[in-house]
């Protein structure tokens, strides 16, 4: 019985403790939704690049986050405040993130199409080179065969 009462008491305290989460107030210098979309897009792209070439970035003392914030003329405090505000505005933040995802998918498809075109052109070049090599070999073989046939013909005196 004492065990059940203590469990109920702990759960009650936890529920009351979680109730105190307050939504942050709207910052005076809130980043617009469009600018936040561009900023998050750039951050996702740079973080992906950082995952691929981290050593190159470190070797050149390149800080991707600083670069993105400078590119958009935003300081880190303003970004943090705006990001915190938007995370509590779940529908707005979801719309921003969905737009970023769509943009990333579109860019990915664009680059895959370019890669496919390049692979096809490389294949065409290889095929044409192979055709030229085959034609050259065949012409050499025909010349050799004609010469060999002439030598094989009996000479009539």
C-alpha positions in Angstrom: 0.0 0.0 0.0 2.8 2.4 0.9 4.5 1.5 -2.4 1.4 2.5 -4.4 1.0 5.8 -2.6 4.7 6.7 -3.1 4.4 5.9 -6.9 1.3 8.0 -7.2 2.9 10.8 -5.3 6.1 10.8 -7.5 3.9 10.7 -10.7 1.8 13.6 -9.4 5.0 15.7 -8.7 6.3 14.9 -12.1 3.1 16.0 -13.8 3.0 19.3 -11.8 6.7 19.9 -12.5 6.2 19.5 -16.3 3.3 22.0 -16.3 5.6 24.9 -15.8 7.0 25.0 -19.4 6.3 28.5 -20.7 6.3 29.4 -24.4 9.0 32.0 -25.1 7.8 35.4 -26.1 8.3 36.6 -29.7 11.7 38.2 -30.1 11.9 41.8 -31.2 14.3 40.9 -34.0 12.6 37.6 -35.1 13.9 36.1 -38.4 11.2 35.9 -41.0 10.0 32.5 -42.1 11.4 32.9 -45.6 14.8 33.9 -44.2 14.7 31.1 -41.6 14.0 28.6 -44.5 17.0 29.8 -46.4 19.1 29.7 -43.3 18.1 26.2 -42.3 18.6 25.0 -45.9 22.2 26.4 -46.0 22.9 24.9 -42.6 21.7 21.4 -43.7 23.8 21.6 -46.9 26.9 22.7 -45.0 26.4 20.1 -42.3 26.2 17.4 -45.0 29.4 18.8 -46.6 31.0 18.8 -43.2 30.2 15.1 -42.8 31.9 14.3 -46.1 35.0 16.6 -45.9 35.5 17.4 -42.3 39.3 17.2 -42.5 39.4 19.7 -45.4 37.3 22.2 -43.5 39.4 21.8 -40.4 42.6 22.1 -42.3 41.4 25.5 -43.8 40.0 26.7 -40.4 36.5 27.0 -41.9 33.6 27.3 -39.5 30.5 26.5 -41.5 28.0 27.8 -39.0 29.8 31.1 -38.7 30.0 31.4 -42.5 26.2 30.8 -42.9 25.3 33.3 -40.2 27.6 35.9 -41.8 26.2 35.1 -45.3 22.7 35.9 -44.0 23.9 38.8 -41.9 22.5 37.3 -38.6 24.3 36.9 -35.3 24.1 33.6 -33.4 22.0 35.1 -30.6 19.3 36.3 -33.0 19.3 32.8 -34.7 19.1 31.0 -31.3 16.2 33.2 -30.1 14.3 32.9 -33.4 14.9 29.1 -33.6 13.7 28.7 -30.0 10.6 30.7 -30.8 9.8 28.8 -34.0 10.3 25.4 -32.2 7.4 26.3 -29.9 5.3 27.4 -32.9 5.2 23.8 -34.1 2.9 24.3 -37.2 5.1 27.2 -38.4 8.3 25.3 -37.8 6.9 22.2 -39.4 6.1 24.3 -42.5 9.6 25.8 -42.6 11.2 22.3 -42.2 8.9 20.8 -44.9 9.9 23.5 -47.3 13.6 22.9 -46.6 13.0 19.2 -47.2 11.3 19.8 -50.5 14.1 22.1 -51.6 16.7 19.5 -50.7 14.8 16.8 -52.6 14.5 19.1 -55.6 18.2 19.8 -55.6 19.1 16.2 -55.1 16.9 15.2 -58.1 18.5 18.0 -60.2 22.0 16.7 -59.4 21.1 13.1 -60.0 19.7 14.1 -63.5 23.0 15.9 -64.3 25.0 12.9 -63.1 22.8 10.6 -65.3 23.4 12.8 -68.3 27.2 12.8 -67.7 27.2 9.0 -67.3 25.4 8.6 -70.6 27.7 11.0 -72.4 30.8 9.1 -71.0 29.2 5.8 -72.1 28.7 7.2 -75.6 32.3 8.4 -75.8 33.5 5.0 -74.7 31.3 3.3 -77.2 32.6 5.5 -80.0 36.2 4.9 -79.0 35.6 1.1 -78.9 34.0 1.3 -82.4 37.0 3.2 -83.7 39.4 0.6 -82.2 37.4 -2.2 -83.6 37.3 -0.6 -87.1 41.0 -0.1 -87.0 41.6 -3.7 -86.0 39.3 -5.0 -88.7 41.0 -2.9 -91.4 44.4 -4.2 -90.3 43.1 -7.7 -90.3 41.7 -7.4 -93.8 45.0 -6.0 -95.1 46.8 -8.8 -93.5 44.4 -11.4 -94.9 44.8 -10.0 -98.4 48.6 -10.1 -98.2 48.5 -13.6 -96.8 46.2 -14.7 -99.6 48.5 -13.3 -102.3 51.4 -15.1 -100.9 49.5 -18.3 -100.7 48.4 -18.2 -104.4 50.6 -20.4 -106.5 52.5 -18.5 -109.1 52.1 -19.7 -112.6 55.3 -19.4 -114.6 
